[in-house]
Amino acid sequence: MPISDSVSKFKYSLACALAIVASVLSYSSLAFTVLIMLWPYSAVEELGPRVIVFFVGICIFILLGVFLLIGKYRVLKIYSLSACSAIIASLVYTIDIVTKQKGNLSYNGLELSAFFIVLNFILLCFFQSRHLKVSVKVIKRLKNNASSI
């Protein structure tokens, strides 16, 4: 196998690996917004099930990444949906803070919410990028060519 082939395979595999990491970041911001910011806890005992849900979700997104690495294109739609959901959850949190606490704004919550919105918008652009879609298609084609040999 020529070096140029392995470099191109690495380039496409790297794009998919970055998508997996980005999806975990997107899911993490969504889970944090929903489980901590939108649904506050009153006792430490309530955190146990939330942590379990958080880590199970991360495992699911990593498993989806495995499907992405074998060329399943629809995983990108799930990743995009996660980023959109995180943006919407952060917007809901921001609106909730602004409407309920007009005189006493929580700037930490607003800053974190704004950060999540910007982060997930960037990740959404990445999930919708042409390079990532081409990378998944190339990996699928390379997998099909390798199995036919």
WOKA-V388943 format. One record per pair of residues at least 24 apart in sequence whose C-alpha atoms are under 8 Angstrom apart, sorted by the first residue. I is the first residue (numbers start at 1). GAP is how many residues later the second one is. D is the distance in Angstrom with one decimal. If there is no record, write none. Layout:
<<I	GAP	D> <I	GAP	D>>
//
This chain:
<<9	130	7.6> <12	120	7.8> <12	123	4.7> <12	124	7.4> <12	126	7.3> <12	127	6.9> <13	56	7.3> <13	122	7.2> <13	126	7.3> <15	116	7.9> <15	117	6.1> <15	120	6.7> <16	49	7.8> <16	52	6.9> <16	53	6.4> <16	116	6.8> <16	119	7.0> <16	120	7.0> <17	48	7.7> <17	52	7.7> <19	46	7.7> <19	107	7.8> <19	108	7.0> <19	113	7.9> <20	41	7.4> <20	42	6.5> <20	45	5.2> <22	101	6.4> <23	38	6.7> <23	56	5.8> <23	59	7.6> <23	60	7.8> <23	100	7.8> <24	34	6.1> <24	37	6.3> <24	38	7.3> <26	56	6.5> <26	57	5.5> <26	60	6.8> <26	93	7.9> <26	94	6.0> <26	97	7.2> <27	30	7.5> <27	31	7.1> <27	34	7.8> <27	55	6.2> <27	56	7.3> <27	59	7.3> <28	26	7.5> <28	30	7.5> <29	57	6.5> <29	87	6.3> <30	52	7.5> <30	53	7.8> <30	55	6.9> <30	56	4.4> <30	57	7.9> <30	59	6.9> <30	60	7.9> <33	53	7.6> <33	56	6.6> <33	57	6.5> <33	60	7.7> <33	80	7.9> <34	55	6.9> <37	56	7.2> <37	72	7.9> <38	55	6.2> <68	68	6.8> <69	67	7.2> <69	70	7.1> <70	66	8.0> <70	69	6.8> <70	70	6.1> <70	73	7.1> <71	65	5.2> <71	66	6.3> <71	67	8.0> <71	68	5.7> <71	69	4.2> <71	70	7.9> <71	72	7.8> <72	64	7.2> <72	68	7.5> <73	60	7.4> <73	63	6.3> <73	64	7.3> <76	51	6.2> <76	52	7.7> <77	50	8.0> <79	48	6.9> <80	44	5.6> <80	47	5.9> <80	48	7.3> <83	37	5.2> <83	38	7.1> <83	40	6.8> <83	41	5.7> <84	36	7.3> <84	37	7.8> <84	40	7.1> <86	30	7.4> <86	31	7.3> <86	34	6.7> <87	29	7.0> <87	30	5.0> <87	33	6.2> <87	34	7.2> <90	24	7.4> <90	26	6.7> <90	27	6.3> <91	26	7.5>>
//
